Amino acid sequence: MAPPAPEGDGMKAFAIAVAGLATAVGAWVGAPAEPAPAAGQFQQVLKRIQQFRELQITEEEEQRLGEAVSERVRARYGVVQDAAVHKYVSLVGAVLAQASSRPAIPYTFIVLDTDGVNAFAAPGGFVLVTRGALGLISNEAELAGVLGHELIHVTNKHAIRAIQKGKLVQMTADETLRDKAVFAKLVDSTTDLVLAGFGRAEELESDRDGLRLANKVGYDPRGLQDFLTRLAERNKEAAGKQGLFASHPEMQERLGRIARQIAGERLSAVATLEARYRQHVSYTAKPQTEIALIEGGAAGLAGSGKGDQLKEGEEAKKTEEAPKKKGGFGLSSLLKPLGPEKKSAEVVGSGASRGIDRELNARGGRVATVVAVRLTAAEIEAFKKEGSLKLP
């Protein structure tokens, strides 16, 4: 028999409890708090709580989501159609993946065809690094540091956690990820997350665990630190202050954390492999002021990838209209200048604006086709042996 409905003061207490529950749920799933539901809506509220608590995303669903997100990013920036470069980057990535906490998932490493200096990680094993980043990197240990950071986003399921916390997509109590409309919204939201960078906690976790991963297989642990230091120097030369680069204390905090970790964990300086890196990668990084920008600025992140140039004046308008991003200072965030100031068309057109994220909004190539790379176990072991990396 169902318990009797509360009456009088009991009903008031019940309503207050439900109101608090609704407020907590709203905060938890990212929705604004609403007035207390009537007693008949109580089960609906509980169902929504249970839905997010029990939301399970299989590895197959994770890979399907990551593939869709990767497709958006590839369409936006294009893909370098160089099989040799892709194979080299994939070999470094495979060495790291084998030593990671999720060695069995199918990883895909992609070199994006853009001068912007950036790197991204989509769920399910998709790691993307730009041609511009490869040009700024000076040795294989630095590449391992960057790829290791992005791999941790995958292995630690940072995007999946965000979904399960209800932060990326709003769902009704009757919807599931199998619904095409919900999945499409999730792809949109996850793409935005991947491009904008994860939260502070996730980025620091990726710094820490990615550094350990790279050193575990034999790379100099200072690789990521050296790359980020060079990245900061690159931005000191930019016209005007560009986002977090020049002297932002969070960059210094991050570099300080990495230095303390290396010292505290007594991580040894081993392979840097600069000669091997230069043998396979011949790109150079363009100064930020020479980077061509895409049509639509930040609003064009999921665009066609055709790389059309903005007319003078349009760039400023598009950038001002773009939605603001959440805070955070991870690798992806530090790999792009985030200037909130609005500038005139004249300043933007001259390439001197602090309001334009020139790394993220860099123009991309026209070809988005994935370059297929097939690695054998023998090739990976030979690659390790040649570089005096640690064998299993």
Beta strands, then each sheet from edge to edge (+ up, - down):
strand 1: 108-112
strand 2: 119-122
strand 3: 126-130
sheet 1: 1+ 3+ 2-
end
